[in-house]
């Protein structure tokens, strides 16, 4: 028996124990779905399929025979302009398997009664005609050399409104997903900063650009995060050390000479795809220390434990800068380069969760002494830093818990600090809203809605490609929740495998853009009222202190978001 049905794009298959998705649930699900979209916004849904015998799923046109013998193959056929990706299943913190990666492989073989999902995406070009269209997927079945027989079909009714979504590079939503370039080199087994490394980086950069990424991550000293203390983790091994993109040498005469070739090559690669608003420099402020493990300061008077490696040309050995004077010389080289190349205005000296006010003050004083034109950015999990360093910090990025608790204060800061950016972030906490493997995908849509409602300007996350040693097998690592460390997976083809979580974040960003378009047309009151369909409780200071759980605050119903988007598009399509 073949079972099949459709599910929304935010549906997530779960296999294992009592959360096992039972095939009979498919019988109660629809075979049609209705979607609303704009030009330039793709329309997505999921196909669920299962058989009561061992079987193979094929979403392409290539032939397939199983080495296990004569098992039936179920092939899904889609019209031109519709992409199909089998959803991979990944073990989560609770031992259950959840759908995430969108595979490029067209065929997978399954045991009897094992349901698989197919992510279906309908391309809606920016010049697509407005109106309703029907997309039909046909299901064919055959065993060995039998002729295929049609066993069913599903349909998506898509209404394209006469509203055009701009290019991702033109998004108002300020997205900052950090890039970990050394990890990409390791997973694709290429030499750091080689031509092969940059070839591997390009599809990752493009995938970020497709989301509307604004910031370029540049690590300019060695291991600023101390490898996330990966040297302490033995349950799931991971090499998480990130190395400087700026080779440094010291001549026989004692002069420090920096090579900015790799740095500029990566900056130019990002600019090629429209990522060019910001150059975030990591490793110059609030470097993470684990002194007992050897990750302490190398220069006694250095407030930040900078680790700057250089080639000593007098003897051909690699060494580290160990005086404050030499460290300042290196910082000066960085500043001079960005000024000489006309890029200084984009530079941000970034700090990740500084916790010591006095230490951070010394760090800023040193950097401003070397170069007064430096601007600073900080991901803050201590709200007092905002008021304390209101003049120095240009980009404020509060942790979501502090944003919710101190929203009115942060809004006041934003209103009294013109020209500065205010983003927000989630990381290994809170439990919700978040983008973990176990998180409901509606939480990612909510990120876009909440950013608009709170009047923040964008969102930051640290985790685009922070992989353990074998992420395709198991993405769990240490005390991090599964999925906390990555949005995409490395593929043997040398490119990222996108995920359901990536697609959901993109939809959340689209939602933000539509809300801001609506805000410009109808004003704050109409916009915020509509956001109320998915933001159930506006008392953000009580989110984690008044017994609320996720469903009390965030709508987890895809239909609420679909209804919201449809209503926004209807208003935007109206003639003034």
C-alpha positions as CSV (number, residue, x, y, z in Angstrom):
1,X,0.0,0.0,0.0
2,X,1.3,3.4,-0.9
3,X,0.4,6.4,1.3
4,X,1.1,10.0,0.4
5,X,-0.1,13.5,1.5
6,X,0.9,17.1,1.7
7,X,2.1,19.1,4.7
8,X,3.1,22.7,5.2
9,X,6.7,23.9,4.8
10,X,7.0,24.2,8.6
11,X,6.1,20.5,9.2
12,X,8.9,18.4,10.6
13,X,9.0,14.6,10.5
14,X,10.0,12.9,13.8
15,X,10.9,9.3,14.1
16,X,11.6,7.4,17.2
17,X,9.9,6.0,20.3
18,X,6.5,7.5,21.2
19,X,7.1,10.5,18.8
20,X,7.3,8.1,15.9
21,X,5.3,9.4,12.9
22,X,2.9,6.6,12.1
23,X,2.1,6.1,8.4
24,X,-1.6,5.9,9.2
25,X,-1.4,9.6,10.1
26,X,-0.9,10.3,6.4
27,X,-4.4,9.0,5.7
28,X,-5.8,12.0,7.6
29,X,-3.7,14.6,5.8
30,X,-4.7,16.5,2.7
31,X,-3.5,15.9,-0.9
32,X,-3.9,19.6,-1.8
33,X,-2.5,22.8,-0.3
34,X,-3.3,26.5,-0.8
35,X,-0.4,29.0,-0.8
36,X,-0.1,32.8,-1.2
37,X,3.1,34.4,-2.4
38,X,4.6,37.4,-4.1
39,X,6.7,37.6,-7.2
40,X,10.3,36.8,-6.3
41,X,9.2,34.7,-3.3
42,X,9.2,31.0,-3.8
43,X,6.3,28.9,-2.6
44,X,7.1,25.7,-0.6
45,X,5.4,22.7,0.8
46,X,6.2,19.1,1.7
47,X,5.2,15.7,0.3
48,X,5.1,12.8,2.8
49,X,5.3,9.3,1.3
50,X,5.4,5.8,2.7
51,X,4.9,2.1,1.7
52,X,4.1,-1.0,3.7
53,X,7.0,-2.9,2.2
54,X,10.7,-2.0,1.7
55,X,10.8,0.6,-1.0
56,X,12.9,3.3,-2.8
57,X,12.0,6.9,-3.2
58,X,13.2,8.6,-6.4
59,X,12.7,12.4,-7.0
60,X,14.7,12.5,-10.2
61,X,14.6,10.9,-13.6
62,X,17.6,8.5,-13.4
63,X,17.0,4.7,-13.3
64,X,17.4,2.9,-10.0
65,X,17.8,-0.7,-9.1
66,X,18.4,-1.9,-5.5
67,X,21.2,-4.1,-4.5
68,X,18.7,-5.5,-2.0
69,X,16.7,-7.1,-4.7
70,X,13.2,-6.5,-6.2
71,X,11.8,-3.6,-4.2
72,X,9.4,-1.1,-5.6
73,X,10.5,2.4,-6.5
74,X,8.2,5.3,-6.0
75,X,9.1,8.2,-8.3
76,X,7.8,11.7,-7.9
77,X,7.6,13.8,-11.0
78,X,7.3,17.6,-10.9
79,X,6.8,20.2,-13.6
80,X,9.6,22.6,-14.7
81,X,10.3,25.2,-12.1
82,X,9.7,22.9,-9.1
83,X,12.6,21.5,-7.2
84,X,12.4,18.4,-5.1
85,X,14.7,17.5,-2.2
86,X,14.5,14.4,0.0
87,X,14.7,15.4,3.6
88,X,17.5,13.7,5.6
89,X,16.8,12.5,9.1
90,X,19.2,13.5,12.0
91,X,19.5,12.3,15.5
92,X,18.5,14.9,18.1
93,X,19.3,15.4,21.7
94,X,16.5,13.2,22.9
95,X,17.5,10.3,20.6
96,X,14.7,10.9,18.1
97,X,15.4,11.5,14.5
98,X,14.1,14.8,12.9
99,X,14.1,16.0,9.3
100,X,16.6,18.7,8.4
101,X,19.1,18.5,5.6
102,X,17.7,18.8,2.0
103,X,19.6,16.2,0.1
104,X,20.9,16.5,-3.5
105,X,20.8,12.7,-3.9
106,X,17.7,11.9,-5.8
107,X,17.2,8.4,-4.4
108,X,16.9,6.9,-1.0
109,X,15.9,3.4,0.1
110,X,13.6,2.9,3.1
111,X,12.3,0.1,5.3
112,X,8.7,-0.8,5.3
113,X,6.4,1.7,7.1
114,X,9.1,4.4,7.2
115,X,7.8,7.7,6.1
116,X,10.0,10.2,4.2
117,X,9.5,13.8,3.4
118,X,10.2,15.6,0.2
119,X,10.7,19.4,0.3
120,X,8.9,20.9,-2.7
121,X,9.8,24.4,-3.8
122,X,8.0,26.3,-6.6
123,X,10.1,29.0,-8.2
124,X,8.2,32.3,-8.6
125,X,10.3,34.7,-10.7
126,X,10.2,38.4,-10.1
127,X,8.4,38.8,-13.5
128,X,5.9,36.0,-12.9
129,X,2.3,36.9,-13.9
130,X,-0.1,37.6,-11.0
131,X,-2.9,35.2,-10.5
132,X,-3.7,31.6,-9.5
133,X,-1.8,28.6,-10.8
134,X,-2.0,24.9,-10.0
135,X,1.2,22.8,-9.6
136,X,0.7,19.0,-9.8
137,X,3.1,16.4,-8.6
138,X,2.5,12.9,-10.0
139,X,3.6,9.6,-8.3
140,X,4.6,6.6,-10.3
141,X,5.6,3.2,-9.2
142,X,7.5,0.3,-10.7
143,X,9.6,-2.8,-9.6
144,X,12.7,-3.8,-11.5
145,X,12.0,-3.7,-15.2
146,X,8.2,-3.1,-15.0
147,X,6.7,-0.2,-16.8
148,X,5.7,2.6,-14.4
149,X,2.2,3.0,-13.3
150,X,0.7,6.2,-11.9
151,X,-0.5,5.7,-8.3
152,X,-1.5,9.2,-7.4
153,X,-1.0,12.9,-7.5
154,X,-1.0,15.9,-5.3
155,X,-1.7,19.6,-6.1
156,X,-0.7,23.0,-4.8
157,X,-2.9,25.9,-5.5
158,X,-0.7,29.0,-5.6
159,X,-1.9,32.6,-5.7
160,X,0.7,35.0,-6.9
161,X,-0.1,38.5,-5.8
162,X,0.9,41.5,-7.9
163,X,3.6,42.4,-5.4
164,X,7.3,42.0,-6.1
165,X,9.8,41.1,-3.5
166,X,13.1,42.9,-4.0
167,X,16.5,41.1,-4.2
168,X,17.9,39.7,-1.0
169,X,20.8,42.2,-1.2
170,X,18.2,45.0,-0.9
171,X,16.7,43.6,2.3
172,X,16.1,46.0,5.2
173,X,16.5,43.0,7.5
174,X,20.1,43.1,8.7
175,X,21.3,39.5,8.8
176,X,24.6,38.6,10.4
177,X,25.4,34.8,10.4
178,X,29.0,34.3,11.3
179,X,31.2,32.4,8.8
180,X,33.8,29.9,10.1
181,X,36.1,29.5,7.1
182,X,38.7,27.2,8.7
183,X,36.0,24.6,9.4
184,X,34.9,24.7,5.8
185,X,38.4,24.0,4.7
186,X,38.7,21.0,7.0
187,X,35.4,19.5,6.0
188,X,36.2,19.8,2.3
189,X,39.8,18.6,2.8
190,X,41.4,21.6,1.1
191,X,44.5,23.6,2.1
192,X,43.6,26.7,4.1
193,X,43.4,29.9,1.9
194,X,44.2,27.9,-1.3
195,X,42.4,28.3,-4.6
196,X,40.5,25.1,-3.7
197,X,39.5,26.6,-0.4
198,X,38.1,29.7,-2.1
199,X,36.3,27.5,-4.6
200,X,34.7,25.7,-1.7
201,X,33.8,28.9,0.0
202,X,31.9,30.4,-3.0
203,X,28.7,28.3,-2.7
204,X,28.6,28.9,1.0
205,X,28.8,32.7,0.3
206,X,26.1,32.4,-2.3
207,X,23.8,30.6,0.1
208,X,24.3,33.4,2.7
209,X,23.7,36.0,0.0
210,X,20.4,34.2,-0.9
211,X,19.2,35.0,2.7
212,X,20.3,38.6,2.5
213,X,23.4,38.4,4.6
214,X,25.0,41.8,5.3
215,X,28.2,41.1,7.2
216,X,31.6,39.5,6.3
217,X,33.2,37.6,9.1
218,X,37.0,38.1,9.2
219,X,39.1,36.3,11.9
220,X,42.3,38.3,12.1
221,X,44.1,36.6,15.1
222,X,44.4,32.9,16.0
223,X,41.5,31.0,17.6
224,X,39.6,33.9,19.1
225,X,36.9,31.6,20.6
226,X,39.5,29.1,21.8
227,X,38.0,26.4,19.6
228,X,34.8,26.6,21.7
229,X,36.9,24.5,24.3
230,X,36.7,21.6,21.9
231,X,39.8,20.2,23.7
232,X,37.6,19.3,26.6
233,X,35.0,17.3,24.6
234,X,35.5,13.6,24.1
235,X,31.9,12.4,23.5
236,X,31.7,13.8,20.0
237,X,35.0,15.0,18.8
238,X,35.3,18.3,17.0
239,X,38.1,20.6,15.7
240,X,36.6,24.0,16.1
241,X,39.7,26.2,15.9
242,X,39.5,29.2,13.6
243,X,42.7,30.7,12.2
244,X,43.7,34.1,11.1
245,X,43.1,35.1,7.5
246,X,46.1,37.5,7.6
247,X,49.5,36.0,7.3
248,X,52.2,38.0,9.1
249,X,55.9,38.1,8.9
250,X,58.8,39.9,10.6
251,X,61.7,40.9,8.4
252,X,65.3,40.7,9.4
253,X,65.2,44.3,10.2
254,X,62.4,43.7,12.7
255,X,59.5,45.2,10.6
256,X,56.1,43.6,10.7
257,X,54.6,43.0,7.3
258,X,51.0,41.8,6.9
259,X,49.7,40.1,3.8
260,X,46.0,41.0,3.2
261,X,45.7,39.0,-0.1
262,X,43.4,36.3,1.5
263,X,41.4,38.8,3.4
264,X,40.7,41.0,0.4
265,X,40.0,38.0,-1.8
266,X,37.3,36.8,0.6
267,X,35.9,40.3,1.0
268,X,35.7,40.6,-2.8
269,X,34.1,37.1,-3.1
270,X,31.3,38.2,-0.7
271,X,30.8,41.5,-2.5
272,X,30.4,39.6,-5.7
273,X,27.2,38.2,-4.2
274,X,26.1,41.4,-2.6
275,X,27.4,40.9,0.9
276,X,29.2,44.2,1.4
277,X,27.7,46.2,4.2
278,X,30.0,45.3,7.0
279,X,33.5,43.8,7.7
280,X,33.3,42.2,11.2
281,X,36.8,41.7,12.6
282,X,37.1,39.0,15.3
283,X,40.1,38.3,17.5
284,X,40.9,41.9,18.5
285,X,38.5,42.3,21.4
286,X,37.2,40.0,24.1
287,X,39.2,37.0,23.0
288,X,38.1,33.9,24.9
289,X,40.6,32.6,27.5
290,X,41.0,29.2,29.1
291,X,44.3,29.8,30.9
292,X,44.6,26.4,32.5
293,X,44.5,24.8,29.1
294,X,47.1,27.2,27.6
295,X,44.7,29.7,26.1
296,X,45.8,32.7,28.1
297,X,47.5,36.0,27.2
298,X,50.9,35.9,25.5
299,X,51.8,39.6,26.2
300,X,51.7,40.3,29.9
301,X,50.0,43.7,29.5
302,X,47.6,42.7,26.8
303,X,43.9,43.2,28.0
304,X,42.6,40.8,25.3
305,X,45.0,37.8,25.0
306,X,45.5,38.4,21.3
307,X,47.3,35.4,19.6
308,X,49.1,36.8,16.6
309,X,51.4,34.3,14.7
310,X,54.1,35.5,12.4
311,X,57.0,34.0,10.4
312,X,60.4,35.2,11.6
313,X,62.5,35.6,8.5
314,X,65.7,35.6,10.4
315,X,65.5,31.9,11.2
316,X,62.4,30.7,9.2
317,X,60.4,29.8,12.3
318,X,56.9,30.7,13.3
319,X,56.5,32.7,16.5
320,X,53.8,34.8,18.3
321,X,53.8,38.5,19.2
322,X,54.5,38.8,22.9
323,X,54.7,42.5,23.6
324,X,52.0,45.2,23.7
325,X,54.0,47.3,21.4
326,X,54.1,44.6,18.7
327,X,50.4,43.9,19.1
328,X,49.6,47.6,18.6
329,X,51.8,47.6,15.5
330,X,49.8,44.7,14.1
331,X,46.5,46.5,14.8
332,X,47.9,49.6,13.2
333,X,48.7,47.6,10.0
334,X,45.1,46.4,9.9
335,X,43.8,50.0,10.4
336,X,46.1,51.4,7.7
337,X,45.1,48.8,5.2
338,X,41.3,49.4,5.6
339,X,41.9,53.2,5.4
340,X,44.1,52.9,2.4
341,X,41.6,50.7,0.6
342,X,38.6,52.9,1.5
343,X,36.9,50.2,3.6
344,X,37.3,51.6,7.1
345,X,33.7,52.8,7.3
346,X,32.5,49.2,7.0
347,X,34.9,47.8,9.6
348,X,33.5,46.7,13.0
349,X,35.7,45.5,15.8
350,X,33.4,42.7,17.1
351,X,33.2,41.3,20.6
352,X,31.4,38.1,21.5
353,X,29.6,38.4,24.9
354,X,32.1,40.5,26.9
355,X,31.3,40.0,30.6
356,X,33.9,42.2,32.4
357,X,33.1,45.9,32.1
358,X,36.6,47.1,33.1
359,X,38.4,44.6,30.9
360,X,36.2,45.6,27.9
361,X,36.9,49.3,28.6
362,X,40.6,48.6,28.5
363,X,40.2,46.8,25.3
364,X,38.3,49.7,23.7
365,X,40.8,52.2,25.0
366,X,43.7,50.3,23.4
367,X,42.0,50.0,20.1
368,X,40.9,53.6,20.0
369,X,44.4,54.7,21.0
370,X,45.7,52.9,17.9
371,X,42.9,54.0,15.6
372,X,40.3,56.5,16.7
373,X,38.2,55.7,13.6
374,X,37.4,52.2,14.6
375,X,33.8,51.4,15.2
376,X,32.7,48.6,17.6
377,X,30.1,45.9,17.6
378,X,29.2,43.6,20.5
379,X,26.9,40.6,21.0
380,X,25.8,41.3,24.6
381,X,24.4,39.0,27.2
382,X,24.9,41.7,29.9
383,X,22.4,44.5,29.3
384,X,24.5,47.0,31.5
385,X,27.0,47.2,28.7
386,X,24.6,49.1,26.5
387,X,24.3,52.0,28.8
388,X,27.9,51.8,29.9
389,X,29.3,51.9,26.3
390,X,26.6,53.7,24.5
391,X,29.0,56.1,22.9
392,X,31.7,53.6,21.9
393,X,29.6,50.7,20.6
394,X,28.1,51.3,17.2
395,X,26.3,48.0,16.7
396,X,24.4,46.7,19.7
397,X,23.3,43.1,19.6
398,X,21.5,42.0,22.8
399,X,20.7,38.4,23.6
400,X,17.0,37.6,23.2
401,X,16.5,37.1,27.0
402,X,17.7,40.7,27.7
403,X,15.8,42.0,24.7
404,X,12.6,40.6,26.0
405,X,13.2,41.8,29.6
406,X,14.5,45.2,28.7
407,X,12.7,45.9,25.4
408,X,11.4,49.4,26.4
409,X,14.9,50.4,27.6
410,X,16.5,49.1,24.4
411,X,13.9,51.0,22.3
412,X,14.8,54.2,24.2
413,X,18.5,53.6,23.6
414,X,17.8,53.0,19.9
415,X,15.8,56.2,19.7
416,X,18.4,58.3,21.5
417,X,21.4,56.8,19.5
418,X,20.7,57.8,15.9
419,X,22.8,56.1,13.3
420,X,23.5,53.0,15.4
421,X,22.3,49.5,14.6
422,X,20.3,47.4,17.0
423,X,20.1,43.7,16.2
424,X,19.3,40.7,18.5
425,X,20.5,37.2,18.8
426,X,19.8,33.7,20.1
427,X,22.5,31.1,20.7
428,X,22.6,28.0,22.9
429,X,19.9,29.6,24.9
430,X,17.0,30.3,25.3
431,X,15.0,27.1,24.6
432,X,12.6,29.2,22.6
433,X,12.4,30.9,20.3
434,X,15.4,29.3,18.6
435,X,16.6,27.5,15.6
436,X,17.7,24.1,17.1
437,X,17.0,20.8,15.4
438,X,14.2,20.3,17.9
439,X,12.7,23.8,17.5
440,X,9.4,24.2,15.8
441,X,10.0,25.8,12.4
442,X,7.4,28.4,13.1
443,X,9.8,29.9,15.6
444,X,12.0,30.9,12.7
445,X,9.1,32.6,11.0
446,X,8.4,34.3,14.3
447,X,11.9,35.8,14.3
448,X,11.0,37.9,11.3
449,X,7.6,39.0,12.8
450,X,9.2,39.8,16.2
451,X,12.0,41.8,14.7
452,X,9.5,44.0,12.9
453,X,7.2,44.4,15.9
454,X,10.1,45.2,18.3
455,X,11.5,47.7,15.8
456,X,14.9,46.0,15.9
457,X,16.8,46.1,12.6
458,X,18.0,42.5,12.2
459,X,19.2,39.3,13.7
460,X,22.5,37.6,14.5
461,X,23.5,33.9,14.9
462,X,26.9,32.5,15.5
463,X,26.4,29.1,13.9
464,X,26.3,28.8,10.1
465,X,29.1,26.2,9.7
466,X,30.4,25.2,13.1
467,X,30.6,21.5,12.5
468,X,31.9,18.6,14.6
469,X,34.2,16.0,13.0
470,X,31.3,14.1,11.3
471,X,28.2,16.3,11.1
472,X,26.5,14.3,8.4
473,X,26.4,11.3,10.8
474,X,25.5,13.2,14.0
475,X,25.4,17.0,14.6
476,X,25.2,16.7,18.4
477,X,28.2,18.2,20.1
478,X,29.0,18.8,23.7
479,X,26.5,20.8,25.7
480,X,25.2,22.5,22.6
481,X,21.7,21.6,21.5
482,X,21.6,19.7,18.2
483,X,21.5,22.3,15.4
484,X,22.9,25.1,17.6
485,X,26.2,24.9,15.7
486,X,25.0,24.8,12.1
487,X,22.4,26.0,9.7
488,X,23.8,24.0,6.7
489,X,25.8,20.8,6.2
490,X,28.9,20.1,4.2
491,X,28.4,18.0,1.1
492,X,30.9,15.7,-0.8
493,X,30.2,17.9,-3.8
494,X,31.9,20.8,-2.1
495,X,28.9,22.9,-1.4
496,X,26.4,23.3,1.5
497,X,23.4,21.2,1.9
498,X,20.6,23.6,2.9
499,X,18.1,22.6,5.6
500,X,14.5,23.0,6.6
501,X,15.8,25.5,9.2
502,X,17.6,27.5,6.6
503,X,14.4,27.7,4.5
504,X,12.3,28.6,7.5
505,X,14.7,31.5,8.4
506,X,14.5,32.7,4.8
507,X,10.7,32.7,5.1
508,X,10.9,34.6,8.4
509,X,13.1,37.2,6.6
510,X,10.6,37.5,3.8
511,X,7.8,38.0,6.3
512,X,9.8,40.8,7.9
513,X,10.3,42.5,4.5
514,X,6.6,42.3,3.7
515,X,5.7,43.7,7.2
516,X,8.1,46.6,6.6
517,X,6.5,47.2,3.2
518,X,3.1,47.2,4.9
519,X,4.4,49.5,7.6
520,X,5.4,52.0,5.0
521,X,2.0,51.8,3.3
522,X,-0.4,51.6,6.2
523,X,1.6,52.6,9.3
524,X,2.5,51.1,12.6
525,X,-1.0,50.4,14.0
526,X,-2.3,48.3,11.1
527,X,1.0,46.4,10.9
528,X,1.3,45.7,14.6
529,X,-2.3,44.6,14.8
530,X,-1.7,42.0,12.0
531,X,1.5,40.8,13.8
532,X,-0.8,40.0,16.7
533,X,-1.9,36.9,14.7
534,X,1.4,35.3,15.5
535,X,2.6,37.3,18.6
536,X,0.1,36.2,21.2
537,X,1.6,38.0,24.2
538,X,3.2,41.5,24.0
539,X,4.4,41.5,27.7
540,X,7.9,40.5,26.7
541,X,9.3,41.1,30.2
542,X,7.2,38.2,31.4
543,X,8.2,35.6,28.8
544,X,10.5,33.6,31.0
545,X,9.4,34.7,34.4
546,X,5.6,34.3,34.5
547,X,5.1,30.7,33.7
548,X,4.6,31.2,30.0
549,X,5.6,28.5,27.6
550,X,6.3,28.7,23.9
551,X,2.7,28.2,22.7
552,X,1.5,31.0,25.0
553,X,3.7,33.5,23.2
554,X,4.5,32.3,19.7
555,X,1.9,30.9,17.3
556,X,3.1,27.4,16.2
557,X,0.3,27.2,13.7
558,X,1.5,27.5,10.1
559,X,-2.0,28.6,9.0
560,X,-1.6,31.7,11.2
561,X,1.5,32.7,9.3
562,X,0.0,31.9,5.9
563,X,-3.1,33.9,6.8
564,X,-0.9,36.8,7.9
565,X,1.1,36.7,4.7
566,X,-2.0,36.5,2.5
567,X,-3.5,39.5,4.3
568,X,-0.3,41.6,3.9
569,X,-0.1,40.7,0.2
570,X,-3.8,41.6,-0.3
571,X,-3.3,45.1,1.3
572,X,0.0,45.7,-0.6
573,X,-1.7,44.8,-3.9
574,X,-4.5,47.3,-3.3
575,X,-4.2,50.5,-5.4
576,X,-3.8,53.7,-3.3
